[in-house]
Amino acid sequence: MENFVCLAPNVYRLAVSFPGCWAGVTLVTGQENILVDTGGCAETVDSELVPALARLGYGLADIHWMAMTHIHGDHVGGCARLKQLNPGIKVACFADSANRMRDPLAYSKEIRATFPAHSPSAPPVLEGAEPDLLLRDGDCLGPLRLLHTPGHDTDACCFLDERTMTLIT
């Protein structure tokens, strides 16, 4: 069972399972606690993320925000489950990602259609969430500054923790 690893003061990373590899969830603590990305599915939230938070001394009621680096299933697949478990948690994403955040399954199918012979099937379930805050390049969510970094996808972003100068990718 994985634990959060401290990367810098108030910045912790958790490696959660994802078929064939792993995905990262980052916890940034402070006045408001922020999860950057959520893992790939509800099961990951229940079996890996929630227990790892508890081992660090946090419950879901202690998490105020989810901030998304981009809208691929391994990064946003846990959003709906987190909202179900903590209805007060808010969602922040890049402004250009808003529609993708609302329906990540449709976007997952769209990106796979470009190269169907070289793409795995879209997941059977990938629920979205309504964004509470739309960020533009340079905007801040607490200590995190969003940096639009297209490449992996057009909406890919990094978050810079300005307290520690830690870049979350």
N, CA, C and O of each residue as an XYZ file, in Angstrom:
676
protein
N       0.835     -1.173      0.000
C       0.000      0.000      0.000
C       0.889      1.249      0.000
O       1.760      1.404      0.856
N       0.657      2.120     -0.958
C       1.467      3.329     -1.094
C       1.066      4.394     -0.074
O      -0.084      4.460      0.360
N       2.031      5.218      0.293
C       1.800      6.368      1.159
C       2.157      7.634      0.401
O       2.900      7.599     -0.580
N       1.622      8.746      0.864
C       2.060     10.024      0.338
C       3.524     10.217      0.701
O       3.945      9.896      1.812
N       4.291     10.742     -0.237
C       5.709     11.034     -0.041
C       5.864     12.550     -0.036
O       5.365     13.232     -0.930
N       6.547     13.069      0.961
C       6.766     14.512      1.046
C       7.829     14.921      0.017
O       8.966     14.451      0.066
N       7.445     15.798     -0.908
C       8.365     16.294     -1.933
C       9.007     17.614     -1.532
O      10.150     17.895     -1.891
N       8.270     18.409     -0.794
C       8.704     19.721     -0.312
C       7.760     20.063      0.835
O       6.738     19.396      0.997
N       8.071     21.076      1.631
C       7.137     21.427      2.701
C       5.718     21.645      2.145
O       5.512     22.441      1.229
N       4.752     20.921      2.718
C       3.339     21.040      2.343
C       3.004     20.487      0.960
O       1.921     20.768      0.445
N       3.888     19.718      0.347
C       3.635     19.139     -0.972
C       3.937     17.638     -0.898
O       5.064     17.235     -0.609
N       2.914     16.818     -1.165
C       3.014     15.368     -1.040
C       2.508     14.706     -2.321
O       1.538     15.165     -2.924
N       3.171     13.625     -2.732
C       2.755     12.896     -3.936
C       2.411     11.465     -3.572
O       3.100     10.820     -2.782
N       1.322     10.981     -4.170
C       0.892      9.601     -3.991
C       0.858      8.936     -5.353
O       0.231      9.449     -6.280
N       1.529      7.793     -5.484
C       1.453      6.995     -6.716
C       0.284      6.044     -6.557
O       0.292      5.184     -5.677
N      -0.733      6.196     -7.414
C      -1.896      5.313     -7.372
C      -1.879      4.412     -8.592
O      -1.350      4.779     -9.641
N      -2.462      3.233     -8.447
C      -2.421      2.271     -9.542
C      -3.246      2.746    -10.730
O      -4.275      3.407    -10.588
N      -2.752      2.381    -11.898
C      -3.445      2.604    -13.155
C      -2.932      1.523    -14.086
O      -1.729      1.260    -14.101
N      -3.808      0.879    -14.873
C      -3.370     -0.274    -15.681
C      -2.091     -0.003    -16.479
O      -2.015      0.930    -17.278
N      -1.099     -0.846    -16.235
C       0.154     -0.771    -16.975
C       1.163      0.228    -16.444
O       2.299      0.266    -16.918
N       0.771      1.042    -15.466
C       1.697      2.048    -14.924
C       1.128      2.549    -13.603
O       0.487      1.794    -12.871
N       1.355      3.789    -13.307
C       0.769      4.433    -12.140
C       0.447      5.876    -12.497
O       0.963      6.414    -13.477
N      -0.394      6.486    -11.712
C      -0.736      7.896    -11.886
C      -0.438      8.604    -10.574
O      -0.484      7.996     -9.505
N      -0.139      9.869    -10.662
C       0.198     10.630     -9.468
C      -0.942     11.520     -9.011
O      -1.622     12.151     -9.820
N      -1.138     11.560     -7.703
C      -2.046     12.500     -7.062
C      -1.183     13.308     -6.112
O      -0.417     12.741     -5.333
N      -1.299     14.618     -6.169
C      -0.490     15.482     -5.316
C      -1.393     16.188     -4.324
O      -2.447     16.702     -4.695
N      -0.986     16.214     -3.073
C      -1.687     16.940     -2.022
C      -0.846     18.156     -1.658
O       0.331     18.032     -1.318
N      -1.458     19.323     -1.732
C      -0.805     20.570     -1.336
C      -1.578     21.084     -0.133
O      -2.761     21.409     -0.239
N      -0.909     21.157      1.005
C      -1.581     21.563      2.234
C      -1.314     23.032      2.538
O      -0.305     23.607      2.128
N      -2.244     23.608      3.260
C      -2.136     25.009      3.637
C      -3.455     25.489      4.191
O      -4.202     24.717      4.792
N      -3.745     26.767      3.993
C      -5.003     27.323      4.475
C      -6.184     26.546      3.892
O      -7.157     26.266      4.592
N      -6.092     26.205      2.622
C      -7.026     25.289      1.977
C      -6.199     24.160      1.371
O      -5.181     24.408      0.726
N      -6.636     22.927      1.577
C      -5.904     21.769      1.068
C      -6.407     21.423     -0.328
O      -7.611     21.405     -0.588
N      -5.450     21.148     -1.227
C      -5.747     20.951     -2.643
C      -5.188     19.608     -3.101
O      -4.023     19.293     -2.859
N      -6.040     18.816     -3.772
C      -5.561     17.630     -4.471
C      -5.351     18.012     -5.926
O      -6.273     18.507     -6.575
N      -4.168     17.792     -6.437
C      -3.907     17.993     -7.858
C      -4.037     16.619     -8.512
O      -3.228     15.722     -8.276
N      -5.073     16.475     -9.338
C      -5.464     15.229     -9.990
C      -6.047     14.260     -8.959
O      -5.878     14.439     -7.753
N      -6.741     13.224     -9.463
C      -7.536     12.391     -8.554
C      -7.381     10.895     -8.770
O      -8.078     10.113     -8.124
N      -6.493     10.475     -9.654
C      -6.405      9.061     -9.971
C      -7.442      8.681    -11.010
O      -8.200      9.529    -11.482
N      -7.476      7.389    -11.370
C      -8.234      6.958    -12.525
C      -9.669      6.523    -12.320
O     -10.412      6.414    -13.296
N     -10.097      6.264    -11.067
C     -11.463      5.762    -10.911
C     -11.885      5.809     -9.446
O     -11.085      6.083     -8.552
N     -13.166      5.534     -9.234
C     -13.730      5.526     -7.882
C     -13.040      4.495     -6.997
O     -12.774      4.755     -5.824
N     -12.752      3.330     -7.561
C     -12.095      2.278     -6.778
C     -10.733      2.755     -6.255
O     -10.365      2.455     -5.119
N     -10.004      3.481     -7.064
C      -8.711      4.024     -6.632
C      -8.898      5.002     -5.477
O      -8.125      4.997     -4.519
N      -9.923      5.836     -5.571
C     -10.209      6.773     -4.480
C     -10.455      6.001     -3.188
O      -9.866      6.306     -2.152
N     -11.335      4.991     -3.259
C     -11.715      4.241     -2.057
C     -10.583      3.390     -1.495
O     -10.364      3.368     -0.284
N      -9.866      2.694     -2.363
C      -8.879      1.720     -1.877
C      -7.477      2.288     -1.693
O      -6.677      1.711     -0.956
N      -7.159      3.412     -2.347
C      -5.801      3.936     -2.253
C      -5.730      5.363     -1.721
O      -4.974      5.640     -0.791
N      -6.511      6.269     -2.305
C      -6.400      7.686     -1.938
C      -6.918      7.958     -0.526
O      -6.213      8.566      0.280
N      -8.143      7.516     -0.214
C      -8.714      7.786      1.112
C      -7.854      7.181      2.219
O      -7.577      7.875      3.197
N      -7.412      5.912      2.117
C      -6.545      5.368      3.173
C      -5.203      6.104      3.291
O      -4.695      6.293      4.396
N      -4.633      6.517      2.161
C      -3.352      7.233      2.218
C      -3.527      8.599      2.882
O      -2.665      9.035      3.644
N      -4.636      9.269      2.593
C      -4.918     10.534      3.285
C      -5.027     10.306      4.789
O      -4.485     11.078      5.579
N      -5.730      9.240      5.184
C      -5.907      8.937      6.609
C      -4.565      8.676      7.286
O      -4.337      9.123      8.410
N      -3.679      7.953      6.606
C      -2.358      7.680      7.192
C      -1.548      8.964      7.362
O      -0.650      9.033      8.200
N      -1.872      9.973      6.564
C      -1.197     11.277      6.673
C      -1.914     12.179      7.682
O      -1.437     13.271      7.991
N      -3.053     11.724      8.190
C      -3.794     12.484      9.187
C      -4.907     13.359      8.627
O      -5.383     14.267      9.308
N      -5.332     13.092      7.380
C      -6.383     13.885      6.730
C      -7.570     13.001      6.375
O      -7.421     11.819      6.062
N      -8.740     13.599      6.431
C      -9.950     12.977      5.911
C     -10.422     13.771      4.710
O      -9.897     14.850      4.431
N     -11.408     13.248      3.995
C     -11.891     13.973      2.817
C     -12.509     15.315      3.186
O     -12.509     16.237      2.370
N     -13.033     15.439      4.398
C     -13.583     16.728      4.831
C     -12.500     17.804      4.931
O     -12.805     18.996      4.949
N     -11.237     17.380      4.997
C     -10.117     18.322      5.079
C      -9.663     18.807      3.710
O      -8.823     19.703      3.624
N     -10.199     18.235      2.642
C      -9.797     18.605      1.280
C     -10.802     19.620      0.739
O     -12.005     19.363      0.718
N     -10.302     20.761      0.308
C     -11.162     21.853     -0.147
C     -11.294     21.920     -1.662
O     -12.342     22.305     -2.180
N     -10.239     21.547     -2.371
C     -10.204     21.699     -3.836
C      -9.613     20.469     -4.500
O      -8.783     19.765     -3.924
N     -10.061     20.226     -5.732
C      -9.398     19.333     -6.677
C      -8.983     20.225     -7.842
O      -9.815     20.960     -8.374
N      -7.742     20.178     -8.242
C      -7.240     20.954     -9.379
C      -6.699     19.977    -10.412
O      -5.923     19.081    -10.078
N      -7.104     20.146    -11.655
C      -6.772     19.187    -12.699
C      -5.630     19.679    -13.590
O      -5.628     20.830    -14.028
N      -4.656     18.795    -13.855
C      -3.578     19.153    -14.780
C      -4.021     19.039    -16.228
O      -3.558     19.797    -17.080
N      -4.923     18.092    -16.518
C      -5.537     17.947    -17.840
C      -6.636     16.897    -17.724
O      -6.732     16.191    -16.720
N      -7.454     16.805    -18.752
C      -8.658     15.984    -18.633
C      -8.498     14.646    -19.361
O      -9.170     14.370    -20.354
N      -7.592     13.833    -18.835
C      -7.466     12.432    -19.240
C      -7.940     11.591    -18.059
O      -7.823     12.004    -16.905
N      -8.473     10.414    -18.354
C      -9.078      9.581    -17.331
C      -8.208      9.271    -16.139
O      -8.706      9.222    -15.014
N      -6.900      9.057    -16.350
C      -6.035      8.715    -15.221
C      -5.811      9.899    -14.288
O      -5.259      9.734    -13.200
N      -6.230     11.083    -14.700
C      -6.068     12.278    -13.871
C      -7.386     12.752    -13.267
O      -7.386     13.351    -12.191
N      -8.510     12.497    -13.938
C      -9.804     13.009    -13.465
C     -10.801     11.913    -13.102
O     -11.923     12.213    -12.692
N     -10.415     10.663    -13.244
C     -11.355      9.563    -13.029
C     -11.905      9.455    -11.623
O     -12.959      8.848    -11.428
N     -11.237     10.015    -10.647
C     -11.717      9.968     -9.262
C     -12.553     11.158     -8.843
O     -13.062     11.181     -7.723
N     -12.709     12.147     -9.710
C     -13.425     13.387     -9.345
C     -14.843     13.134     -8.868
O     -15.230     13.613     -7.802
N     -15.616     12.397     -9.631
C     -17.021     12.187     -9.269
C     -17.132     11.475     -7.922
O     -17.995     11.815     -7.113
N     -16.276     10.498     -7.677
C     -16.312      9.785     -6.390
C     -15.947     10.717     -5.246
O     -16.578     10.670     -4.190
N     -14.948     11.557     -5.435
C     -14.577     12.501     -4.384
C     -15.719     13.468     -4.090
O     -15.975     13.793     -2.931
N     -16.409     13.931     -5.142
C     -17.567     14.817     -4.947
C     -18.696     14.067     -4.226
O     -19.413     14.657     -3.418
N     -18.851     12.795     -4.511
C     -19.876     11.991     -3.846
C     -19.561     11.854     -2.360
O     -20.458     11.964     -1.525
N     -18.309     11.618     -2.027
C     -17.899     11.429     -0.634
C     -17.804     12.744      0.130
O     -18.014     12.773      1.342
N     -17.491     13.831     -0.567
C     -17.373     15.153      0.054
C     -18.023     16.174     -0.873
O     -17.334     16.784     -1.690
N     -19.324     16.371     -0.765
C     -20.017     17.292     -1.675
C     -19.494     18.725     -1.615
O     -19.731     19.505     -2.537
N     -18.792     19.078     -0.552
C     -18.262     20.437     -0.426
C     -16.952     20.674     -1.158
O     -16.515     21.818     -1.286
N     -16.321     19.614     -1.638
C     -15.055     19.781     -2.347
C     -15.328     20.478     -3.679
O     -16.315     20.187     -4.353
N     -14.438     21.405     -4.048
C     -14.636     22.177     -5.276
C     -13.634     21.744     -6.338
O     -12.561     21.225     -6.033
N     -14.015     21.972     -7.599
C     -13.210     21.570     -8.750
C     -12.676     22.809     -9.453
O     -13.430     23.722     -9.787
N     -11.368     22.828     -9.672
C     -10.729     23.894    -10.445
C     -10.038     23.260    -11.645
O      -9.406     22.210    -11.527
N     -10.165     23.908    -12.804
C      -9.474     23.417    -13.989
C      -9.184     24.590    -14.920
O      -9.713     25.689    -14.753
N      -8.340     24.328    -15.893
C      -8.025     25.300    -16.928
C      -9.323     25.661    -17.644
O     -10.141     24.784    -17.921
N      -9.516     26.926    -17.942
C     -10.769     27.394    -18.541
C     -11.113     26.636    -19.823
O     -12.279     26.326    -20.064
N     -10.113     26.339    -20.641
C     -10.371     25.622    -21.897
C     -10.758     24.160    -21.669
O     -11.153     23.476    -22.613
N     -10.652     23.675    -20.439
C     -10.979     22.284    -20.108
C     -12.398     22.112    -19.589
O     -12.805     20.983    -19.313
N     -13.153     23.169    -19.447
C     -14.447     23.111    -18.759
C     -15.385     22.069    -19.358
O     -15.939     21.249    -18.625
N     -15.572     22.086    -20.668
C     -16.482     21.110    -21.277
C     -15.946     19.694    -21.161
O     -16.718     18.755    -20.968
N     -14.644     19.527    -21.276
C     -14.036     18.203    -21.108
C     -14.244     17.706    -19.679
O     -14.488     16.520    -19.459
N     -14.147     18.617    -18.712
C     -14.319     18.250    -17.301
C     -15.747     17.790    -17.040
O     -15.976     16.886    -16.237
N     -16.694     18.407    -17.711
C     -18.100     18.028    -17.532
C     -18.392     16.640    -18.108
O     -19.243     15.919    -17.586
N     -17.694     16.265    -19.177
C     -17.938     14.976    -19.829
C     -16.617     14.372    -20.319
O     -16.354     14.326    -21.521
N     -15.795     13.912    -19.375
C     -14.499     13.376    -19.786
C     -14.592     12.097    -20.617
O     -13.679     11.799    -21.387
N     -15.668     11.344    -20.476
C     -15.803     10.128    -21.275
C     -15.960     10.470    -22.755
O     -15.356      9.815    -23.604
N     -16.756     11.476    -23.073
C     -16.905     11.897    -24.472
C     -15.560     12.330    -25.033
O     -15.225     12.006    -26.172
N     -14.788     13.062    -24.234
C     -13.470     13.500    -24.707
C     -12.529     12.303    -24.871
O     -11.746     12.253    -25.819
N     -12.607     11.346    -23.953
C     -11.768     10.152    -24.052
C     -12.042      9.409    -25.355
O     -11.114      8.950    -26.021
N     -13.305      9.294    -25.712
C     -13.667      8.637    -26.972
C     -13.188      9.457    -28.172
O     -12.724      8.898    -29.165
N     -13.302     10.777    -28.076
C     -12.885     11.660    -29.179
C     -11.393     11.529    -29.468
O     -11.000     11.415    -30.629
N     -10.562     11.543    -28.439
C      -9.114     11.483    -28.690
C      -8.679     10.113    -29.189
O      -7.688     10.012    -29.912
N      -9.390      9.067    -28.825
C      -9.058      7.730    -29.300
C      -9.470      7.517    -30.750
O      -8.907      6.662    -31.433
N     -10.440      8.280    -31.224
C     -10.929      8.130    -32.598
C      -9.898      8.565    -33.632
O      -9.976      8.152    -34.789
N      -8.937      9.389    -33.237
C      -7.914      9.868    -34.166
C      -7.029      8.726    -34.657
O      -6.722      8.642    -35.847
N      -6.621      7.849    -33.746
C      -5.766      6.714    -34.081
C      -6.350      5.447    -33.473
O      -5.759      4.884    -32.552
N      -7.501      4.981    -33.966
C      -8.187      3.856    -33.320
C      -7.363      2.572    -33.277
O      -7.487      1.797    -32.329
N      -6.539      2.336    -34.270
C      -5.748      1.107    -34.288
C      -4.640      1.121    -33.234
O      -4.111      0.066    -32.883
N      -4.288      2.293    -32.730
C      -3.190      2.418    -31.771
C      -3.649      2.920    -30.411
O      -2.826      3.291    -29.575
N      -4.952      2.932    -30.187
C      -5.488      3.455    -28.935
C      -6.242      2.379    -28.176
O      -6.989      1.605    -28.776
N      -6.056      2.320    -26.863
C      -6.879      1.389    -26.085
C      -8.326      1.885    -26.078
O      -8.596      3.046    -26.382
N      -9.222      1.016    -25.737
C     -10.622      1.407    -25.643
C     -10.800      2.448    -24.545
O     -10.054      2.476    -23.566
N     -11.786      3.286    -24.724
C     -12.135      4.236    -23.665
C     -12.655      3.447    -22.467
O     -13.203      2.358    -22.635
N     -12.490      3.982    -21.272
C     -13.001      3.252    -20.112
C     -14.521      3.148    -20.179
O     -15.171      3.991    -20.797
N     -15.093      2.125    -19.550
C     -16.552      1.980    -19.601
C     -17.276      3.082    -18.821
O     -18.396      3.462    -19.164
N     -16.626      3.591    -17.769
C     -17.212      4.647    -16.943
C     -16.151      5.712    -16.703
O     -15.024      5.404    -16.315
N     -16.516      6.951    -16.933
C     -15.636      8.081    -16.631
C     -16.539      9.289    -16.428
O     -16.903      9.988    -17.374
N     -16.889      9.512    -15.162
C     -17.827     10.580    -14.836
C     -17.101     11.902    -14.669
O     -15.960     11.956    -14.209
N     -17.782     12.950    -15.049
C     -17.230     14.283    -14.924
C     -17.730     15.006    -13.687
O     -18.372     14.429    -12.811
N     -17.415     16.271    -13.651
C     -17.850     17.141    -12.556
C     -17.945     18.558    -13.099
O     -17.217     18.937    -14.017
N     -18.839     19.323    -12.527
C     -18.990     20.723    -12.908
C     -17.852     21.531    -12.277
O     -17.678     21.494    -11.059
N     -17.085     22.248    -13.074
C     -16.025     23.082    -12.495
C     -16.611     24.224    -11.657
O     -17.597     24.854    -12.040
N     -15.989     24.469    -10.524
C     -16.366     25.594     -9.667
C     -15.513     26.818     -9.947
O     -15.922     27.948     -9.682
N     -14.315     26.582    -10.489
C     -13.391     27.673    -10.764
C     -12.657     27.378    -12.060
O     -12.053     26.316    -12.214
N     -12.712     28.318    -12.987
C     -11.988     28.196    -14.248
C     -10.769     29.100    -14.183
O     -10.879     30.306    -13.965
N      -9.608     28.493    -14.377
C      -8.343     29.208    -14.280
C      -7.761     29.455    -15.668
O      -7.899     28.626    -16.567
N      -7.128     30.570    -15.825
C      -6.401     30.900    -17.052
C      -4.906     30.875    -16.730
O      -4.507     30.856    -15.565
N      -4.103     30.876    -17.766
C      -2.652     30.868    -17.588
C      -2.238     31.995    -16.648
O      -2.557     33.160    -16.885
N      -1.528     31.642    -15.584
C      -1.040     32.623    -14.624
C      -1.935     32.830    -13.418
O      -1.502     33.436    -12.438
N      -3.179     32.342    -13.456
C      -4.088     32.481    -12.312
C      -3.625     31.597    -11.165
O      -2.910     30.615    -11.364
N      -4.049     31.969     -9.955
C      -3.663     31.210     -8.765
C      -4.864     30.598     -8.065
O      -5.955     31.168     -8.042
N      -4.637     29.439     -7.502
C      -5.535     28.778     -6.577
C      -4.705     28.595     -5.309
O      -3.870     27.694     -5.236
N      -4.930     29.438     -4.322
C      -4.084     29.427     -3.134
C      -2.647     29.669     -3.555
O      -2.369     30.625     -4.279
N      -1.721     28.812     -3.110
C      -0.311     29.005     -3.456
C       0.068     28.479     -4.843
O       1.216     28.612     -5.268
N      -0.898     27.884     -5.546
C      -0.605     27.247     -6.830
C      -0.916     28.184     -7.993
O      -2.033     28.686     -8.125
N       0.091     28.409     -8.832
C      -0.098     29.200    -10.054
C      -0.212     28.243    -11.235
O       0.665     27.407    -11.451
N      -1.299     28.369    -11.999
C      -1.492     27.530    -13.172
C      -0.615     28.037    -14.314
O      -0.589     29.227    -14.626
N       0.096     27.103    -14.919
C       0.929     27.396    -16.085
C       0.441     26.513    -17.223
O       0.579     25.291    -17.163
N      -0.124     27.113    -18.248
C      -0.618     26.349    -19.392
C       0.589     25.808    -20.149
O       1.438     26.574    -20.603
N       0.662     24.490    -20.282
C       1.811     23.828    -20.905
C       1.334     22.806    -21.932
O       1.512     21.604    -21.733
N       0.730     23.268    -23.026
C       0.229     22.318    -24.019
C       1.366     21.469    -24.580
O       2.508     21.916    -24.689
N       1.031     20.274    -24.919
C       2.009     19.327    -25.463
C       1.424     17.941    -25.365
O       1.034     17.352    -26.373
N       1.360     17.414    -24.152
C       0.720     16.108    -23.935
C      -0.727     16.168    -24.413
O      -1.246     15.199    -24.968
N      -1.367     17.295    -24.199
C      -2.680     17.595    -24.750
C      -2.801     19.119    -24.791
O      -2.012     19.830    -24.169
N      -3.786     19.603    -25.522
C      -3.922     21.056    -25.685
C      -4.281     21.763    -24.395
O      -4.024     22.959    -24.257
N      -4.874     21.046    -23.440
C      -5.260     21.680    -22.178
C      -4.315     21.337    -21.026
O      -4.629     21.634    -19.874
N      -3.184     20.727    -21.307
C      -2.262     20.335    -20.247
C      -1.722     21.557    -19.512
O      -1.390     22.579    -20.113
N      -1.648     21.416    -18.190
C      -1.179     22.499    -17.325
C      -0.262     21.931    -16.250
O      -0.309     20.744    -15.926
N       0.553     22.789    -15.719
C       1.338     22.498    -14.533
C       0.883     23.473    -13.454
O       0.292     24.512    -13.747
N       1.161     23.128    -12.222
C       0.888     24.037    -11.118
C       2.200     24.299    -10.392
O       2.900     23.362    -10.009
N       2.527     25.556    -10.206
C       3.733     25.949     -9.487
C       3.350     26.347     -8.074
O       2.604     27.306     -7.872
N       3.863     25.606     -7.088
C       3.671     26.000     -5.690
C       4.665     27.131     -5.434
O       5.870     26.905     -5.332
N       4.143     28.333     -5.335
C       5.020     29.500     -5.218
C       5.699     29.606     -3.868
O       6.640     30.387     -3.724
N       5.259     28.851     -2.873
C       5.936     28.873     -1.572
C       7.252     28.119     -1.645
O       8.250     28.546     -1.064
N       7.257     26.984     -2.365
C       8.436     26.109     -2.388
C       9.096     26.050     -3.757
O      10.160     25.453     -3.915
N       8.451     26.681     -4.760
C       8.898     26.627     -6.147
C       8.917     25.192     -6.686
O       9.756     24.832     -7.512
N       7.968     24.383     -6.195
C       7.794     23.011     -6.663
C       6.836     23.031     -7.857
O       5.739     23.581     -7.767
N       7.248     22.440     -8.953
C       6.410     22.360    -10.142
C       5.704     21.023    -10.153
O       6.348     19.974    -10.127
N       4.374     21.054    -10.193
C       3.557     19.848    -10.209
C       3.095     19.655    -11.642
O       2.388     20.501    -12.190
N       3.497     18.529    -12.260
C       3.213     18.301    -13.672
C       2.282     17.125    -13.847
O       1.928     16.780    -14.974
